[in-house]
Amino acid sequence: MTTQTTASSTAVTPAATPPTGLIGIPAPVGRAVATGGSALAVVSTFLAWTWTSAFPGDLTVYGYPGGLQVLVLVGGALATLFGLASYGVKGLGWLAPAGADAALKYATLGTFVTAWYTVLAISFDLGGLVNLEPGGYLVAAATLLALLGALALPFERPEPDPFDPDDTGWARFTHEAGHRWATLRAAFASGSPRPVRALPSHVEILIIVAILALALVVFTYGIGTGYDELFVGFLITAGFGFSALNRSGLIAHASQITARHQNITVCGAFVAAACFPFTQTDDQYATLGVYILIFATVALGLNIVVGLAGLLDLGYVAFLGVGAYAAALVSGSPSSPFGVHFPFWAAVLVGALASLVFGVLIGAPTLRLRGDYLAIVTLGFGEIFRIAVNNTDGTSGPDITNGSNGIASIPDLKILGFDLGVQHDIAGFTIGRFANYFFLMLLITAVVVLVFRRSGDSRIGRAWVAIREDETAALAMGINGFRVKLIAFAVGATLAGLAGTVQAHVTYTVTPEQYLFAGTTPPNSAFLLAAVVLGGMGTIAGPLIGAALLFLIPNKLQFLGDFQLLAFGLALVLLMRFRPEGLIPNRRRQLEFHEEADAPAVLSKTGA
Amino acid sequence: MTTDTTTKDTAAGAPAPGDTVLDARGVTMRFGGLTAVRDVDLTVRSGEIVGLIGPNGAGKTTFFNCLTGLYIPTEGEVRYKDKVLPPKSFKVTAAGIARTFQNIRLFANMTVLENVLVGRHTRTKEGFWSAVLRGPGFHKAEAASRERATELLEFVGLADKADHLARNLPYGEQRKLEIARALASEPGLLLLDEPTAGMNPQETRAAEELIFAIRDQGTAVLVIEHDMRFIFNLCDRVAVLVQGQKLIEGDPATVQGDERVIAAYIGEPMENDPGAAEAAEVEAAEAAAEAEAATDAAPGKENDR
């Protein structure tokens, strides 16, 4: 590996000019403007931004921020805090372990984009700038000032590479563009965070609880956004806010602390997820919650196959289908030809076993193939499943699955006398049907997470990764490649089948059209793979977050309509260009894709 | 590395070559019409370092692949401790033959320790259920594997880099790691495919000491190499492979002095010594070629665009 000496080492030597910002304002002025502007933006959210409540969220009230104003308030508050931290205000040092400047830039940028998006949305929706109240103008000006001030903060400019005098005009242009891009990136870069102090473990656990609570609040807010503008604003604020926290080094600190208490973090995350239905007053968003959870669980199962063992499976949704159909057939549904009604535990076993058998049957012949060929064959098997189910309707084939009508009116589950189909009141909270299934699904997710974590960090998990890395070398190390791959395939299939058994009951009906390769509604094979890749291969949190985003974005942004898949494709291309390791990168993959990063190439904890 | 250098004279006094570990008889490998290896016999006894040399394309690596189950020999058989080797490379490793590769094939995105742990695969049994249920047996086996892997890393001198990614190690250390990974499967015979390719003299010397240390632990070693000095220092016996056939086998001194070996590597001398006329002819041709190149170069530059 060639280690390249970049500008960072040369910049330490006294440069001719002191570091400057992107904008020619003196740094102290810029810092003051950025902090003051952000504070002003916070104040302005308490004013009215528009005169009519025709714009959703009711931004007409003085003294009570609503809708998008809350997001600007959060962004502005974050920016103000980072601004104060950059002054070295006592007690705020913990906010920015890696330096507050870059974080301030991201926070002001996020506030600016959210505020201006709001102002422009008001103007467009209601037809003209006249619809803005003074508060609207104020927030626009304040966030713009804050952004300009933040951009004036000094940073270390990268040294330009020398020109080749023989270069043609185009080569020179790309060279300059490359340098400008490097400068822009340097402007938003931050140093490496100082290591986190050793805290008493109960304090660290409290911090973990706070982090999880924050995550729950953010998720609940996102899932509960009622209109397009608010969800877009939420995505902008959350994205930039996360970047700002990342640049400030807080994310690095948080991951260090959670890494020390992995079991507590995982259990805490499940408790936090279980709290979600209690934050809801009706079943509307619990529905979304349970669908997200099904999608995420299946994606996590796929992550064993794709992320750990490196087997590109493009027909994975078929295993979900097998589990769902198996559970539906024994559920006592009137359209099932078997007419049996198994208790839930037996249905789960049947579903998981059916998927296991199906997985082994498909895996045994196909896993002798490598790479692209495996992908093509699994894609084919996924479609074969759907077509076979479509045709076993009594006319084209034996009457098993009721063809394209599917198996309808699947009865609700009753577990130990607890009817999941009806509403329950627990400690004053109303827990509806979907919330009941949410809890059940959470249990399945916990099983999948447990299997993923434990198998990943073991002899078999290492064999999977070794096969992914270099199959020939793995064979030469005594790993029975076919057997190990078949285990990965079968485990992945079984976990998907497990999720399928619950899905059948949640959706009342299973039809072949739910299990496509690609469609507009997740889960389908393409979206599952996208969730894994988007979130981060080989991690647990990655597919969960990827699945949540991939489910919520099409669901919330109805205005995208027919352009949904186009936007989705564009977003994937951009992501692969700028963050190929996914949103929550496995440490391993991050090192793989970003060799220039000067992070010490040490993995502290093996596995995911 | 702290292993003491075992040199030739002590090697002679070292445990005398014992039972036959590897016995290849009449190994022939054909790819379509091409015979890469023809009727090669080779034995390796325990406690021995055997070298396999030959010019490029002589079939050394093909022969190696026949030994390790990557190829199934067209004719002949390979026995390891009197058992015919199974035709699958993972079964060969399980039987007790471990190997390294000519072009390093580490698991680049795994840590150094994980690489060695993968090498332990055949000597451990914990399967999927054991990993998920995590009984006491699992923890015990895992701890034992880690301990053994750490020992091996200490043995090759990489213990302080256990948490580094394999891809980030310098070249010489990657070679060492490959050897440690192979040793983790507790082999009776270690096959090294050009272990010093691309190394500087110091690294070569260190590799030599490492191989002696491995031999002293009771593992037989079969090594392919181009570096003659290295191989003649190291090996108890050397076999020469030329165009797929074994030319000669014997102790280093015999092989070194053999005319056919020199001929195979450097080419045969002309039948008569080149006379003055031939020498002058060659010089004239060279001068002409140079002059042509010089005149060509100048206009060539301008047309370059």
Interface residues (C-beta under 8 A of the other chain):
Chain A: M1 L450 V451 R454 S455 D457 S458 R459 I460 G461 R462 A463 V465 A466 E469 D470 T472 A473 A474 L475 A476 M477 G478 I479 N480 G481 I487 V491 R588 R589 L591 E592 A601 V602 L603 S604 T606
Chain B: T68 L70 K88 S89 F90 T93 A94 A98 R99 F101 R105 L106 F107 A108 N109 M110 T111 L113 E114 L117 V118 G119 R120 H121 T122 T124 E126 G127 F128 S130 A131 V132 R134 F138 A141 E142 S145 D163 H164 L165 R167 N168 R181 A182 S185
